Amino acid sequence: MLHDGSKTSLKELRGKIVLLQFTASWCVVCRKEMPYLERDIWQAYKDKDVVLIGVDRDEPLETVLKFHRDMNITYPLALDPGAGIFQQFADKKAGVTRNVLIDRTGKIRFLTRLYDEAEFAQLVQAVDNLTKEQH
């Protein structure tokens, strides 16, 4: 479920390029990375079949709504009670600040951990490359 009450799923998003950003309001590195995700991926590629969803780890709706406002982002945040979605991509006890780039067929094409400028640049390049692939 997204912070605005709407729902989606990876199955529903098949055919689009999906970037899942695993995040949490208490995560300092997440907060550092989010303005770059907003500017360099969401604003740059949202009209090119790219969907960016921040998946908030196990926090209540109230906290997620405040986090969304505080970060001044326009991409949606999804609620992940119990970190069930996160657990599909990483060990449940692992840290957040992870990005999972999924291509139009549902295949994971790029993963990041923490925020590193060089790695983030590679992520942006991977998104760009996927938008240019024939589908």
N, CA, C and O atoms as CSV, one atom per row, in Angstrom:
chain,resi,resn,atom,element,x,y,z
A,1,MET,N,N,0.841,-1.177,0.000
A,1,MET,CA,C,0.000,0.000,0.000
A,1,MET,C,C,0.888,1.243,0.000
A,1,MET,O,O,1.860,1.319,0.751
A,2,LEU,N,N,0.549,2.207,-0.841
A,2,LEU,CA,C,1.302,3.445,-0.906
A,2,LEU,C,C,0.787,4.434,0.138
A,2,LEU,O,O,-0.319,4.281,0.658
A,3,HIS,N,N,1.590,5.438,0.436
A,3,HIS,CA,C,1.239,6.375,1.513
A,3,HIS,C,C,-0.060,7.133,1.233
A,3,HIS,O,O,-0.674,7.665,2.157
A,4,ASP,N,N,-0.482,7.186,-0.030
A,4,ASP,CA,C,-1.739,7.888,-0.364
A,4,ASP,C,C,-2.954,6.962,-0.316
A,4,ASP,O,O,-4.068,7.368,-0.647
A,5,GLY,N,N,-2.728,5.705,0.102
A,5,GLY,CA,C,-3.831,4.758,0.228
A,5,GLY,C,C,-4.022,3.872,-0.988
A,5,GLY,O,O,-4.742,2.876,-0.914
A,6,SER,N,N,-3.388,4.215,-2.117
A,6,SER,CA,C,-3.519,3.369,-3.315
A,6,SER,C,C,-2.634,2.136,-3.166
A,6,SER,O,O,-1.758,2.084,-2.303
A,7,LYS,N,N,-2.874,1.160,-4.008
A,7,LYS,CA,C,-2.103,-0.084,-3.936
A,7,LYS,C,C,-1.522,-0.403,-5.295
A,7,LYS,O,O,-2.070,-0.022,-6.330
A,8,THR,N,N,-0.403,-1.107,-5.278
A,8,THR,CA,C,0.197,-1.590,-6.518
A,8,THR,C,C,0.974,-2.852,-6.194
A,8,THR,O,O,1.111,-3.227,-5.030
A,9,SER,N,N,1.479,-3.502,-7.226
A,9,SER,CA,C,2.297,-4.700,-7.039
A,9,SER,C,C,3.280,-4.782,-8.185
A,9,SER,O,O,3.092,-4.154,-9.227
A,10,LEU,N,N,4.329,-5.558,-7.988
A,10,LEU,CA,C,5.308,-5.730,-9.065
A,10,LEU,C,C,4.645,-6.352,-10.290
A,10,LEU,O,O,4.993,-6.028,-11.425
A,11,LYS,N,N,3.695,-7.240,-10.053
A,11,LYS,CA,C,2.990,-7.871,-11.167
A,11,LYS,C,C,2.249,-6.813,-11.993
A,11,LYS,O,O,2.270,-6.836,-13.224
A,12,GLU,N,N,1.595,-5.889,-11.285
A,12,GLU,CA,C,0.873,-4.802,-11.945
A,12,GLU,C,C,1.807,-3.881,-12.716
A,12,GLU,O,O,1.422,-3.303,-13.732
A,13,LEU,N,N,3.028,-3.749,-12.232
A,13,LEU,CA,C,3.996,-2.830,-12.840
A,13,LEU,C,C,4.831,-3.472,-13.943
A,13,LEU,O,O,5.689,-2.818,-14.536
A,14,ARG,N,N,4.581,-4.754,-14.218
A,14,ARG,CA,C,5.309,-5.444,-15.281
A,14,ARG,C,C,5.171,-4.646,-16.571
A,14,ARG,O,O,4.086,-4.158,-16.886
A,15,GLY,N,N,6.264,-4.512,-17.318
A,15,GLY,CA,C,6.240,-3.694,-18.531
A,15,GLY,C,C,6.829,-2.319,-18.289
A,15,GLY,O,O,7.125,-1.585,-19.232
A,16,LYS,N,N,6.998,-1.969,-17.006
A,16,LYS,CA,C,7.652,-0.710,-16.648
A,16,LYS,C,C,8.999,-1.033,-15.998
A,16,LYS,O,O,9.243,-2.166,-15.583
A,17,ILE,N,N,9.852,-0.042,-15.918
A,17,ILE,CA,C,11.120,-0.170,-15.203
A,17,ILE,C,C,10.829,0.285,-13.776
A,17,ILE,O,O,10.314,1.382,-13.562
A,18,VAL,N,N,11.157,-0.552,-12.809
A,18,VAL,CA,C,10.800,-0.259,-11.417
A,18,VAL,C,C,12.069,-0.161,-10.571
A,18,VAL,O,O,12.935,-1.035,-10.611
A,19,LEU,N,N,12.151,0.921,-9.810
A,19,LEU,CA,C,13.224,1.047,-8.837
A,19,LEU,C,C,12.590,1.085,-7.456
A,19,LEU,O,O,11.810,1.983,-7.137
A,20,LEU,N,N,12.938,0.092,-6.641
A,20,LEU,CA,C,12.471,0.051,-5.257
A,20,LEU,C,C,13.593,0.570,-4.375
A,20,LEU,O,O,14.703,0.039,-4.393
A,21,GLN,N,N,13.299,1.607,-3.606
A,21,GLN,CA,C,14.272,2.145,-2.666
A,21,GLN,C,C,13.806,1.750,-1.272
A,21,GLN,O,O,12.764,2.215,-0.809
A,22,PHE,N,N,14.568,0.900,-0.605
A,22,PHE,CA,C,14.212,0.492,0.746
A,22,PHE,C,C,14.765,1.531,1.711
A,22,PHE,O,O,15.963,1.815,1.719
A,23,THR,N,N,13.875,2.092,2.524
A,23,THR,CA,C,14.206,3.271,3.312
A,23,THR,C,C,13.502,3.244,4.660
A,23,THR,O,O,12.697,2.353,4.931
A,24,ALA,N,N,13.809,4.218,5.498
A,24,ALA,CA,C,13.120,4.403,6.778
A,24,ALA,C,C,13.433,5.811,7.267
A,24,ALA,O,O,14.492,6.361,6.962
A,25,SER,N,N,12.518,6.386,8.020
A,25,SER,CA,C,12.684,7.775,8.454
A,25,SER,C,C,13.897,7.971,9.361
A,25,SER,O,O,14.470,9.060,9.400
A,26,TRP,N,N,14.292,6.934,10.086
A,26,TRP,CA,C,15.420,7.031,11.018
A,26,TRP,C,C,16.768,6.813,10.337
A,26,TRP,O,O,17.816,6.944,10.971
A,27,CYS,N,N,16.742,6.484,9.064
A,27,CYS,CA,C,17.957,6.116,8.336
A,27,CYS,C,C,18.628,7.368,7.756
A,27,CYS,O,O,18.123,7.966,6.807
A,28,VAL,N,N,19.757,7.751,8.331
A,28,VAL,CA,C,20.478,8.958,7.930
A,28,VAL,C,C,20.959,8.858,6.477
A,28,VAL,O,O,20.845,9.816,5.712
A,29,VAL,N,N,21.493,7.702,6.108
A,29,VAL,CA,C,22.007,7.524,4.743
A,29,VAL,C,C,20.863,7.585,3.727
A,29,VAL,O,O,21.026,8.129,2.634
A,30,CYS,N,N,19.711,7.026,4.091
A,30,CYS,CA,C,18.534,7.101,3.209
A,30,CYS,C,C,18.186,8.560,2.938
A,30,CYS,O,O,17.944,8.958,1.799
A,31,ARG,N,N,18.166,9.343,4.010
A,31,ARG,CA,C,17.817,10.762,3.885
A,31,ARG,C,C,18.817,11.497,2.987
A,31,ARG,O,O,18.443,12.401,2.240
A,32,LYS,N,N,20.078,11.102,3.068
A,32,LYS,CA,C,21.110,11.715,2.237
A,32,LYS,C,C,20.871,11.383,0.761
A,32,LYS,O,O,21.065,12.229,-0.112
A,33,GLU,N,N,20.452,10.156,0.496
A,33,GLU,CA,C,20.291,9.684,-0.877
A,33,GLU,C,C,19.005,10.177,-1.550
A,33,GLU,O,O,18.975,10.375,-2.765
A,34,MET,N,N,17.962,10.372,-0.772
A,34,MET,CA,C,16.635,10.635,-1.354
A,34,MET,C,C,16.553,11.863,-2.265
A,34,MET,O,O,15.868,11.793,-3.286
A,35,PRO,N,N,17.209,12.976,-1.954
A,35,PRO,CA,C,17.145,14.103,-2.898
A,35,PRO,C,C,17.724,13.754,-4.276
A,35,PRO,O,O,17.264,14.265,-5.298
A,36,TYR,N,N,18.732,12.881,-4.290
A,36,TYR,CA,C,19.332,12.458,-5.561
A,36,TYR,C,C,18.397,11.527,-6.327
A,36,TYR,O,O,18.288,11.606,-7.551
A,37,LEU,N,N,17.728,10.650,-5.591
A,37,LEU,CA,C,16.734,9.779,-6.228
A,37,LEU,C,C,15.627,10.628,-6.846
A,37,LEU,O,O,15.199,10.381,-7.973
A,38,GLU,N,N,15.173,11.623,-6.099
A,38,GLU,CA,C,14.114,12.518,-6.579
A,38,GLU,C,C,14.548,13.227,-7.860
A,38,GLU,O,O,13.821,13.227,-8.853
A,39,ARG,N,N,15.732,13.830,-7.832
A,39,ARG,CA,C,16.188,14.651,-8.952
A,39,ARG,C,C,16.715,13.827,-10.132
A,39,ARG,O,O,16.303,14.032,-11.274
A,40,ASP,N,N,17.632,12.892,-9.843
A,40,ASP,CA,C,18.365,12.226,-10.920
A,40,ASP,C,C,17.666,11.009,-11.502
A,40,ASP,O,O,17.999,10.563,-12.600
A,41,ILE,N,N,16.699,10.470,-10.769
A,41,ILE,CA,C,15.974,9.313,-11.303
A,41,ILE,C,C,14.501,9.652,-11.489
A,41,ILE,O,O,13.990,9.568,-12.606
A,42,TRP,N,N,13.815,10.030,-10.428
A,42,TRP,CA,C,12.368,10.248,-10.540
A,42,TRP,C,C,12.034,11.382,-11.518
A,42,TRP,O,O,11.290,11.176,-12.477
A,43,GLN,N,N,12.580,12.567,-11.277
A,43,GLN,CA,C,12.248,13.694,-12.155
A,43,GLN,C,C,12.794,13.483,-13.574
A,43,GLN,O,O,12.166,13.899,-14.547
A,44,ALA,N,N,13.947,12.844,-13.689
A,44,ALA,CA,C,14.578,12.655,-14.997
A,44,ALA,C,C,13.910,11.564,-15.833
A,44,ALA,O,O,13.925,11.636,-17.062
A,45,TYR,N,N,13.321,10.549,-15.179
A,45,TYR,CA,C,12.855,9.378,-15.934
A,45,TYR,C,C,11.391,9.003,-15.739
A,45,TYR,O,O,10.925,8.039,-16.346
A,46,LYS,N,N,10.649,9.742,-14.904
A,46,LYS,CA,C,9.270,9.331,-14.624
A,46,LYS,C,C,8.400,9.336,-15.881
A,46,LYS,O,O,7.395,8.627,-15.934
A,47,ASP,N,N,8.766,10.115,-16.884
A,47,ASP,CA,C,7.991,10.133,-18.132
A,47,ASP,C,C,8.515,9.134,-19.150
A,47,ASP,O,O,8.077,9.125,-20.300
A,48,LYS,N,N,9.454,8.290,-18.728
A,48,LYS,CA,C,10.043,7.289,-19.625
A,48,LYS,C,C,9.767,5.886,-19.118
A,48,LYS,O,O,10.614,4.999,-19.233
A,49,ASP,N,N,8.574,5.683,-18.554
A,49,ASP,CA,C,8.170,4.358,-18.084
A,49,ASP,C,C,8.949,3.864,-16.868
A,49,ASP,O,O,9.061,2.659,-16.647
A,50,VAL,N,N,9.487,4.794,-16.084
A,50,VAL,CA,C,10.209,4.418,-14.868
A,50,VAL,C,C,9.327,4.725,-13.663
A,50,VAL,O,O,8.770,5.816,-13.545
A,51,VAL,N,N,9.211,3.750,-12.777
A,51,VAL,CA,C,8.450,3.908,-11.537
A,51,VAL,C,C,9.437,3.795,-10.383
A,51,VAL,O,O,10.163,2.807,-10.270
A,52,LEU,N,N,9.457,4.806,-9.535
A,52,LEU,CA,C,10.297,4.786,-8.338
A,52,LEU,C,C,9.377,4.744,-7.130
A,52,LEU,O,O,8.504,5.596,-6.969
A,53,ILE,N,N,9.583,3.746,-6.286
A,53,ILE,CA,C,8.788,3.623,-5.063
A,53,ILE,C,C,9.741,3.452,-3.893
A,53,ILE,O,O,10.569,2.541,-3.878
A,54,GLY,N,N,9.615,4.332,-2.920
A,54,GLY,CA,C,10.349,4.155,-1.674
A,54,GLY,C,C,9.555,3.213,-0.799
A,54,GLY,O,O,8.369,3.435,-0.554
A,55,VAL,N,N,10.199,2.166,-0.327
A,55,VAL,CA,C,9.510,1.176,0.510
A,55,VAL,C,C,9.972,1.392,1.951
A,55,VAL,O,O,11.095,1.044,2.316
A,56,ASP,N,N,9.083,1.972,2.762
A,56,ASP,CA,C,9.435,2.335,4.128
A,56,ASP,C,C,9.353,1.121,5.052
A,56,ASP,O,O,8.335,0.433,5.121
A,57,ARG,N,N,10.434,0.886,5.741
A,57,ARG,CA,C,10.549,-0.317,6.560
A,57,ARG,C,C,9.802,-0.216,7.889
A,57,ARG,O,O,10.235,0.466,8.818
A,58,ASP,N,N,8.682,-0.904,7.951
A,58,ASP,CA,C,8.006,-1.191,9.215
A,58,ASP,C,C,7.721,0.042,10.079
A,58,ASP,O,O,7.948,0.017,11.288
A,59,GLU,N,N,7.226,1.117,9.463
A,59,GLU,CA,C,6.838,2.297,10.232
A,59,GLU,C,C,5.368,2.585,9.979
A,59,GLU,O,O,4.851,2.267,8.908
A,60,PRO,N,N,4.682,3.187,10.958
A,60,PRO,CA,C,3.249,3.470,10.786
A,60,PRO,C,C,2.999,4.577,9.752
A,60,PRO,O,O,3.883,5.382,9.461
A,61,LEU,N,N,1.795,4.600,9.214
A,61,LEU,CA,C,1.411,5.555,8.176
A,61,LEU,C,C,1.737,6.998,8.573
A,61,LEU,O,O,2.279,7.756,7.769
A,62,GLU,N,N,1.410,7.373,9.798
A,62,GLU,CA,C,1.672,8.732,10.296
A,62,GLU,C,C,3.141,9.124,10.107
A,62,GLU,O,O,3.448,10.216,9.630
A,63,THR,N,N,4.033,8.217,10.487
A,63,THR,CA,C,5.481,8.441,10.378
A,63,THR,C,C,5.886,8.557,8.915
A,63,THR,O,O,6.690,9.415,8.551
A,64,VAL,N,N,5.330,7.693,8.083
A,64,VAL,CA,C,5.666,7.681,6.654
A,64,VAL,C,C,5.192,8.972,5.984
A,64,VAL,O,O,5.904,9.539,5.156
A,65,LEU,N,N,3.999,9.433,6.338
A,65,LEU,CA,C,3.483,10.688,5.765
A,65,LEU,C,C,4.378,11.866,6.152
A,65,LEU,O,O,4.690,12.712,5.314
A,66,LYS,N,N,4.785,11.918,7.412
A,66,LYS,CA,C,5.670,12.999,7.867
A,66,LYS,C,C,7.022,12.905,7.158
A,66,LYS,O,O,7.567,13.920,6.724
A,67,PHE,N,N,7.555,11.707,7.041
A,67,PHE,CA,C,8.836,11.459,6.356
A,67,PHE,C,C,8.753,11.967,4.911
A,67,PHE,O,O,9.666,12.639,4.432
A,68,HIS,N,N,7.662,11.643,4.229
A,68,HIS,CA,C,7.461,12.065,2.832
A,68,HIS,C,C,7.472,13.591,2.737
A,68,HIS,O,O,8.116,14.165,1.859
A,69,ARG,N,N,6.754,14.231,3.645
A,69,ARG,CA,C,6.710,15.710,3.665
A,69,ARG,C,C,8.084,16.296,3.994
A,69,ARG,O,O,8.560,17.205,3.315
A,70,ASP,N,N,8.708,15.766,5.035
A,70,ASP,CA,C,10.006,16.288,5.483
A,70,ASP,C,C,11.065,16.197,4.386
A,70,ASP,O,O,11.903,17.089,4.250
A,71,MET,N,N,11.027,15.128,3.612
A,71,MET,CA,C,12.039,14.909,2.580
A,71,MET,C,C,11.742,15.691,1.306
A,71,MET,O,O,12.595,15.793,0.424
A,72,ASN,N,N,10.527,16.244,1.208
A,72,ASN,CA,C,10.159,17.049,0.044
A,72,ASN,C,C,10.343,16.271,-1.259
A,72,ASN,O,O,10.878,16.791,-2.238
A,73,ILE,N,N,9.890,15.020,-1.251
A,73,ILE,CA,C,9.965,14.182,-2.453
A,73,ILE,C,C,8.573,14.070,-3.066
A,73,ILE,O,O,7.563,14.262,-2.388
A,74,THR,N,N,8.537,13.756,-4.353
A,74,THR,CA,C,7.236,13.578,-5.009
A,74,THR,C,C,6.989,12.116,-5.378
A,74,THR,O,O,5.862,11.750,-5.710
A,75,TYR,N,N,8.026,11.275,-5.327
A,75,TYR,CA,C,7.782,9.848,-5.595
A,75,TYR,C,C,7.103,9.227,-4.376
A,75,TYR,O,O,7.309,9.675,-3.248
A,76,PRO,N,N,6.296,8.197,-4.610
A,76,PRO,CA,C,5.523,7.622,-3.499
A,76,PRO,C,C,6.367,6.780,-2.544
A,76,PRO,O,O,7.387,6.203,-2.920
A,77,LEU,N,N,5.906,6.733,-1.308
A,77,LEU,CA,C,6.463,5.811,-0.323
A,77,LEU,C,C,5.428,4.726,-0.064
A,77,LEU,O,O,4.237,5.007,0.067
A,78,ALA,N,N,5.889,3.498,0.008
A,78,ALA,CA,C,5.010,2.368,0.306
A,78,ALA,C,C,5.249,1.925,1.741
A,78,ALA,O,O,6.357,2.038,2.264
A,79,LEU,N,N,4.204,1.425,2.362
A,79,LEU,CA,C,4.332,0.899,3.714
A,79,LEU,C,C,4.723,-0.571,3.641
A,79,LEU,O,O,4.212,-1.326,2.814
A,80,ASP,N,N,5.624,-0.955,4.506
A,80,ASP,CA,C,6.091,-2.342,4.547
A,80,ASP,C,C,6.047,-2.850,5.984
A,80,ASP,O,O,7.085,-3.027,6.621
A,81,PRO,N,N,4.816,-3.087,6.497
A,81,PRO,CA,C,4.693,-3.548,7.876
A,81,PRO,C,C,5.408,-4.880,8.068
A,81,PRO,O,O,5.244,-5.808,7.277
A,82,GLY,N,N,6.200,-4.958,9.126
A,82,GLY,CA,C,6.920,-6.203,9.407
A,82,GLY,C,C,8.059,-6.454,8.445
A,82,GLY,O,O,8.676,-7.518,8.503
A,83,ALA,N,N,8.368,-5.507,7.551
A,83,ALA,CA,C,9.455,-5.616,6.567
A,83,ALA,C,C,9.296,-6.836,5.666
A,83,ALA,O,O,10.287,-7.425,5.233
A,84,GLY,N,N,8.057,-7.213,5.385
A,84,GLY,CA,C,7.793,-8.383,4.536
A,84,GLY,C,C,8.282,-8.227,3.104
A,84,GLY,O,O,8.800,-9.179,2.519
A,85,ILE,N,N,8.123,-7.030,2.532
A,85,ILE,CA,C,8.594,-6.799,1.160
A,85,ILE,C,C,10.123,-6.803,1.164
A,85,ILE,O,O,10.758,-7.424,0.312
A,86,PHE,N,N,10.699,-6.098,2.137
A,86,PHE,CA,C,12.156,-6.036,2.259
A,86,PHE,C,C,12.749,-7.439,2.317
A,86,PHE,O,O,13.774,-7.718,1.696
A,87,GLN,N,N,12.101,-8.303,3.059
A,87,GLN,CA,C,12.593,-9.667,3.268
A,87,GLN,C,C,12.641,-10.463,1.967
A,87,GLN,O,O,13.378,-11.445,1.876
A,88,GLN,N,N,11.875,-10.060,0.970
A,88,GLN,CA,C,11.924,-10.754,-0.322
A,88,GLN,C,C,13.224,-10.449,-1.069
A,88,GLN,O,O,13.605,-11.181,-1.983
A,89,PHE,N,N,13.904,-9.364,-0.677
A,89,PHE,CA,C,15.105,-8.940,-1.382
A,89,PHE,C,C,16.377,-9.009,-0.545
A,89,PHE,O,O,17.478,-8.978,-1.095
A,90,ALA,N,N,16.244,-9.102,0.772
A,90,ALA,CA,C,17.414,-9.117,1.659
A,90,ALA,C,C,17.040,-9.790,2.969
A,90,ALA,O,O,15.860,-9.968,3.273
A,91,ASP,N,N,18.042,-10.159,3.731
A,91,ASP,CA,C,17.805,-10.722,5.053
A,91,ASP,C,C,17.026,-9.710,5.893
A,91,ASP,O,O,17.321,-8.515,5.872
A,92,LYS,N,N,16.045,-10.194,6.620
A,92,LYS,CA,C,15.167,-9.305,7.380
A,92,LYS,C,C,15.928,-8.387,8.338
A,92,LYS,O,O,15.488,-7.268,8.604
A,93,LYS,N,N,17.059,-8.850,8.856
A,93,LYS,CA,C,17.832,-8.039,9.801
A,93,LYS,C,C,18.835,-7.121,9.115
A,93,LYS,O,O,19.510,-6.337,9.783
A,94,ALA,N,N,18.943,-7.206,7.800
A,94,ALA,CA,C,19.901,-6.376,7.058
A,94,ALA,C,C,19.469,-4.914,7.074
A,94,ALA,O,O,18.312,-4.601,7.353
A,95,GLY,N,N,20.397,-4.039,6.776
A,95,GLY,CA,C,20.117,-2.612,6.800
A,95,GLY,C,C,19.375,-2.117,5.574
A,95,GLY,O,O,19.434,-2.720,4.502
A,96,VAL,N,N,18.679,-1.009,5.753
A,96,VAL,CA,C,18.000,-0.383,4.613
A,96,VAL,C,C,18.997,0.505,3.865
A,96,VAL,O,O,20.206,0.401,4.071
A,97,THR,N,N,18.501,1.346,3.028
A,97,THR,CA,C,19.254,2.087,2.026
A,97,THR,C,C,19.746,1.082,1.011
A,97,THR,O,O,20.944,0.840,0.863
A,98,ARG,N,N,18.806,0.520,0.333
A,98,ARG,CA,C,19.088,-0.409,-0.763
A,98,ARG,C,C,18.200,0.002,-1.903
A,98,ARG,O,O,17.059,0.418,-1.703
A,99,ASN,N,N,18.731,-0.116,-3.103
A,99,ASN,CA,C,17.927,0.121,-4.291
A,99,ASN,C,C,17.947,-1.140,-5.124
A,99,ASN,O,O,18.997,-1.749,-5.332
A,100,VAL,N,N,16.776,-1.525,-5.599
A,100,VAL,CA,C,16.638,-2.716,-6.433
A,100,VAL,C,C,16.016,-2.256,-7.747
A,100,VAL,O,O,14.869,-1.810,-7.773
A,101,LEU,N,N,16.774,-2.365,-8.836
A,101,LEU,CA,C,16.306,-1.956,-10.159
A,101,LEU,C,C,15.794,-3.184,-10.899
A,101,LEU,O,O,16.525,-4.155,-11.091
A,102,ILE,N,N,14.539,-3.133,-11.311
A,102,ILE,CA,C,13.872,-4.268,-11.937
A,102,ILE,C,C,13.466,-3.868,-13.362
A,102,ILE,O,O,12.859,-2.818,-13.573
A,103,ASP,N,N,13.810,-4.717,-14.331
A,103,ASP,CA,C,13.497,-4.368,-15.718
A,103,ASP,C,C,12.043,-4.674,-16.060
A,103,ASP,O,O,11.279,-5.140,-15.215
A,104,ARG,N,N,11.672,-4.405,-17.310
A,104,ARG,CA,C,10.277,-4.540,-17.755
A,104,ARG,C,C,9.755,-5.968,-17.655
A,104,ARG,O,O,8.545,-6.187,-17.598
A,105,THR,N,N,10.671,-6.944,-17.634
A,105,THR,CA,C,10.244,-8.348,-17.560
A,105,THR,C,C,10.177,-8.850,-16.114
A,105,THR,O,O,9.773,-9.986,-15.866
A,106,GLY,N,N,10.577,-7.997,-15.161
A,106,GLY,CA,C,10.535,-8.406,-13.760
A,106,GLY,C,C,11.861,-8.920,-13.244
A,106,GLY,O,O,11.934,-9.428,-12.125
A,107,LYS,N,N,12.926,-8.796,-14.049
A,107,LYS,CA,C,14.247,-9.298,-13.655
A,107,LYS,C,C,15.036,-8.193,-12.950
A,107,LYS,O,O,15.047,-7.047,-13.400
A,108,ILE,N,N,15.694,-8.545,-11.844
A,108,ILE,CA,C,16.543,-7.590,-11.136
A,108,ILE,C,C,17.787,-7.335,-11.985
A,108,ILE,O,O,18.483,-8.269,-12.382
A,109,ARG,N,N,18.056,-6.059,-12.256
A,109,ARG,CA,C,19.178,-5.703,-13.129
A,109,ARG,C,C,20.303,-4.968,-12.409
A,109,ARG,O,O,21.430,-4.941,-12.903
A,110,PHE,N,N,20.019,-4.368,-11.247
A,110,PHE,CA,C,21.067,-3.619,-10.540
A,110,PHE,C,C,20.665,-3.492,-9.083
A,110,PHE,O,O,19.489,-3.308,-8.767
A,111,LEU,N,N,21.654,-3.591,-8.194
A,111,LEU,CA,C,21.421,-3.471,-6.752
A,111,LEU,C,C,22.420,-2.488,-6.165
A,111,LEU,O,O,23.588,-2.488,-6.554
A,112,THR,N,N,21.983,-1.654,-5.238
A,112,THR,CA,C,22.921,-0.816,-4.503
A,112,THR,C,C,22.706,-1.009,-3.014
A,112,THR,O,O,21.644,-1.447,-2.572
A,113,ARG,N,N,23.737,-0.673,-2.250
A,113,ARG,CA,C,23.681,-0.768,-0.796
A,113,ARG,C,C,24.380,0.462,-0.253
A,113,ARG,O,O,25.475,0.805,-0.698
A,114,LEU,N,N,23.754,1.126,0.703
A,114,LEU,CA,C,24.232,2.393,1.240
A,114,LEU,C,C,24.221,3.447,0.135
A,114,LEU,O,O,23.639,3.214,-0.924
A,115,TYR,N,N,24.847,4.590,0.356
A,115,TYR,CA,C,24.872,5.618,-0.682
A,115,TYR,C,C,26.316,5.944,-1.010
A,115,TYR,O,O,27.067,6.446,-0.173
A,116,ASP,N,N,26.680,5.650,-2.234
A,116,ASP,CA,C,28.020,5.911,-2.727
A,116,ASP,C,C,27.849,6.630,-4.061
A,116,ASP,O,O,27.128,6.152,-4.937
A,117,GLU,N,N,28.508,7.776,-4.219
A,117,GLU,CA,C,28.300,8.587,-5.419
A,117,GLU,C,C,28.605,7.834,-6.703
A,117,GLU,O,O,27.849,7.923,-7.670
A,118,ALA,N,N,29.712,7.089,-6.722
A,118,ALA,CA,C,30.091,6.349,-7.929
A,118,ALA,C,C,29.056,5.262,-8.236
A,118,ALA,O,O,28.652,5.086,-9.385
A,119,GLU,N,N,28.636,4.543,-7.203
A,119,GLU,CA,C,27.641,3.489,-7.403
A,119,GLU,C,C,26.295,4.090,-7.824
A,119,GLU,O,O,25.593,3.522,-8.661
A,120,PHE,N,N,25.942,5.239,-7.243
A,120,PHE,CA,C,24.694,5.898,-7.609
A,120,PHE,C,C,24.733,6.314,-9.081
A,120,PHE,O,O,23.734,6.188,-9.789
A,121,ALA,N,N,25.873,6.803,-9.535
A,121,ALA,CA,C,26.029,7.172,-10.951
A,121,ALA,C,C,25.823,5.944,-11.842
A,121,ALA,O,O,25.236,6.048,-12.919
A,122,GLN,N,N,26.308,4.783,-11.393
A,122,GLN,CA,C,26.103,3.537,-12.149
A,122,GLN,C,C,24.626,3.162,-12.172
A,122,GLN,O,O,24.122,2.664,-13.179
A,123,LEU,N,N,23.932,3.403,-11.056
A,123,LEU,CA,C,22.498,3.133,-10.990
A,123,LEU,C,C,21.751,4.006,-12.005
A,123,LEU,O,O,20.901,3.514,-12.748
A,124,VAL,N,N,22.072,5.290,-12.030
A,124,VAL,CA,C,21.427,6.210,-12.980
A,124,VAL,C,C,21.700,5.738,-14.409
A,124,VAL,O,O,20.803,5.752,-15.251
A,125,GLN,N,N,22.932,5.323,-14.679
A,125,GLN,CA,C,23.288,4.825,-16.015
A,125,GLN,C,C,22.492,3.565,-16.351
A,125,GLN,O,O,22.041,3.395,-17.484
A,126,ALA,N,N,22.320,2.685,-15.366
A,126,ALA,CA,C,21.553,1.448,-15.582
A,126,ALA,C,C,20.094,1.775,-15.904
A,126,ALA,O,O,19.496,1.152,-16.781
A,127,VAL,N,N,19.524,2.750,-15.194
A,127,VAL,CA,C,18.152,3.182,-15.479
A,127,VAL,C,C,18.076,3.726,-16.896
A,127,VAL,O,O,17.182,3.369,-17.664
A,128,ASP,N,N,19.020,4.591,-17.235
A,128,ASP,CA,C,19.060,5.195,-18.569
A,128,ASP,C,C,19.148,4.119,-19.648
A,128,ASP,O,O,18.430,4.177,-20.646
A,129,ASN,N,N,20.028,3.139,-19.448
A,129,ASN,CA,C,20.186,2.048,-20.421
A,129,ASN,C,C,18.879,1.282,-20.599
A,129,ASN,O,O,18.499,0.948,-21.721
A,130,LEU,N,N,18.193,1.006,-19.492
A,130,LEU,CA,C,16.939,0.256,-19.579
A,130,LEU,C,C,15.875,1.033,-20.344
A,130,LEU,O,O,15.064,0.435,-21.050
A,131,THR,N,N,15.869,2.354,-20.213
A,131,THR,CA,C,14.855,3.147,-20.931
A,131,THR,C,C,15.092,3.113,-22.441
A,131,THR,O,O,14.181,3.369,-23.229
A,132,LYS,N,N,16.315,2.797,-22.827
A,132,LYS,CA,C,16.661,2.771,-24.266
A,132,LYS,C,C,16.503,1.395,-24.888
A,132,LYS,O,O,16.530,1.259,-26.112
A,133,GLU,N,N,16.337,0.360,-24.047
A,133,GLU,CA,C,16.153,-0.998,-24.580
A,133,GLU,C,C,14.802,-1.103,-25.278
A,133,GLU,O,O,13.811,-0.513,-24.847
A,134,GLN,N,N,14.789,-1.858,-26.350
A,134,GLN,CA,C,13.524,-2.101,-27.059
A,134,GLN,C,C,12.653,-3.018,-26.198
A,134,GLN,O,O,13.149,-3.933,-25.541
A,135,HIS,N,N,11.365,-2.757,-26.217
A,135,HIS,CA,C,10.444,-3.632,-25.452
A,135,HIS,C,C,9.238,-3.957,-26.274
A,135,HIS,O,O,8.351,-4.676,-25.812
